[in-house]
Amino acid sequence: MGRRNFHGKVETLADSVEANYLVIVKCDQCETGRQMHPYNLISKYKRLTKAPLDTLLPGFFCKTCRSPVSVTISCTYRRSGEM
């Protein structure tokens, strides 16, 4: 999936897929965060390939507060399977 030897800044969701880092998707209204692999987000929402990290992105639906919300996607700098 991702390269182990990724060198560079992780600024977009595509960069985090290439580096194989997990991301946290955080609801702006209820502050609920969910950790996931960025590949799952890009496969569901194709428009997120060039989305910058740590900015508000509209057009999501929160399962906790059950309303359309904006989310903030941030990188964890951890790979899946690492502690």
ZIDA-V255779 format. One line per field, one symbol per residue. ss: DSSP state (h for helix, s for strand, l for the rest). A space follows every 50 residues. Layout:
BEGIN
ss = ???
END
This chain:
BEGIN
ss = lllllllllllshhhhhhhllsssssslllllssssshhhhhhhlhhhll lslllsssssssllllsssssssssllllllll
END
